[in-house]
Amino acid sequence: MDEATSDLIEIKGTDSETMETIIKYMYSAKIELNTTNVQNLVQACDLFQFEGLKFACEKFLFDQMETGNCIGFHR
């Protein structure tokens, strides 16, 4: 595996800002969810199997849902 011999490993499937947010969450158990970051966090949680954080993101999205944005959430 490349991880054994390389100093730099590229993590595909998420952006650096989302990854930084997840790492800070792993160390502090605190996270600021907002409409800007929550969709990327849900996708990253699927990728890395962070079920607890994914649940928190889904709850945030549910609380934000209204008739004008429910189709976008479904997509």
C-alpha beads as a LAMMPS data file, in Angstrom:
LAMMPS data file: protein, C-alpha beads

75 atoms
74 bonds

1 atom types
1 bond types

-500.0 500.0 xlo xhi
-500.0 500.0 ylo yhi
-500.0 500.0 zlo zhi

Masses

1 110.0

Atoms # bond

1 1 1 0.000 0.000 0.000
2 1 1 1.170 3.517 -0.780
3 1 1 0.507 4.604 2.816
4 1 1 3.445 2.525 4.016
5 1 1 6.022 4.242 1.833
6 1 1 4.705 7.732 1.096
7 1 1 4.669 10.913 3.165
8 1 1 1.645 12.237 1.288
9 1 1 -1.578 10.328 0.702
10 1 1 -4.383 11.753 -1.430
11 1 1 -7.843 11.187 0.009
12 1 1 -10.346 11.130 -2.816
13 1 1 -14.052 11.775 -2.504
14 1 1 -14.015 14.883 -0.314
15 1 1 -12.494 18.358 -0.276
16 1 1 -9.886 19.636 2.156
17 1 1 -12.286 21.924 4.006
18 1 1 -14.706 19.082 4.728
19 1 1 -11.845 16.807 5.767
20 1 1 -10.532 19.480 8.141
21 1 1 -13.999 19.839 9.683
22 1 1 -14.221 16.079 10.221
23 1 1 -10.749 15.881 11.776
24 1 1 -11.577 18.728 14.173
25 1 1 -14.801 16.899 15.063
26 1 1 -12.893 13.670 15.751
27 1 1 -10.615 15.466 18.223
28 1 1 -13.186 17.719 19.902
29 1 1 -16.585 16.011 19.404
30 1 1 -17.872 19.470 18.398
31 1 1 -18.982 20.603 14.978
32 1 1 -20.709 23.606 13.470
33 1 1 -23.269 22.462 10.945
34 1 1 -24.581 25.031 8.508
35 1 1 -26.207 25.153 5.112
36 1 1 -22.806 25.620 3.474
37 1 1 -21.070 22.523 4.843
38 1 1 -23.751 19.982 5.696
39 1 1 -24.188 18.392 2.259
40 1 1 -20.450 17.768 1.847
41 1 1 -20.310 16.390 5.388
42 1 1 -23.109 13.890 4.694
43 1 1 -21.241 12.627 1.636
44 1 1 -17.966 12.373 3.565
45 1 1 -19.715 10.549 6.412
46 1 1 -20.951 7.993 3.888
47 1 1 -17.428 7.609 2.546
48 1 1 -15.760 7.204 5.962
49 1 1 -18.690 5.477 7.719
50 1 1 -19.183 8.114 10.446
51 1 1 -22.754 7.134 11.292
52 1 1 -23.135 9.361 14.373
53 1 1 -22.033 12.485 12.543
54 1 1 -24.145 11.541 9.537
55 1 1 -27.180 11.279 11.817
56 1 1 -26.474 14.777 13.202
57 1 1 -26.201 16.141 9.643
58 1 1 -29.459 14.453 8.643
59 1 1 -31.205 15.921 11.692
60 1 1 -29.896 19.375 10.773
61 1 1 -31.193 18.953 7.223
62 1 1 -34.560 17.726 8.482
63 1 1 -34.872 20.782 10.733
64 1 1 -34.138 23.035 7.721
65 1 1 -36.666 21.361 5.437
66 1 1 -39.642 23.311 4.159
67 1 1 -41.894 23.112 1.133
68 1 1 -39.587 25.279 -0.974
69 1 1 -36.467 23.112 -0.570
70 1 1 -37.709 19.534 -0.084
71 1 1 -37.154 18.554 -3.750
72 1 1 -33.524 19.724 -3.535
73 1 1 -33.004 17.669 -0.379
74 1 1 -34.459 14.627 -2.086
75 1 1 -31.977 14.955 -4.947

Bonds

1 1 1 2
2 1 2 3
3 1 3 4
4 1 4 5
5 1 5 6
6 1 6 7
7 1 7 8
8 1 8 9
9 1 9 10
10 1 10 11
11 1 11 12
12 1 12 13
13 1 13 14
14 1 14 15
15 1 15 16
16 1 16 17
17 1 17 18
18 1 18 19
19 1 19 20
20 1 20 21
21 1 21 22
22 1 22 23
23 1 23 24
24 1 24 25
25 1 25 26
26 1 26 27
27 1 27 28
28 1 28 29
29 1 29 30
30 1 30 31
31 1 31 32
32 1 32 33
33 1 33 34
34 1 34 35
35 1 35 36
36 1 36 37
37 1 37 38
38 1 38 39
39 1 39 40
40 1 40 41
41 1 41 42
42 1 42 43
43 1 43 44
44 1 44 45
45 1 45 46
46 1 46 47
47 1 47 48
48 1 48 49
49 1 49 50
50 1 50 51
51 1 51 52
52 1 52 53
53 1 53 54
54 1 54 55
55 1 55 56
56 1 56 57
57 1 57 58
58 1 58 59
59 1 59 60
60 1 60 61
61 1 61 62
62 1 62 63
63 1 63 64
64 1 64 65
65 1 65 66
66 1 66 67
67 1 67 68
68 1 68 69
69 1 69 70
70 1 70 71
71 1 71 72
72 1 72 73
73 1 73 74
74 1 74 75
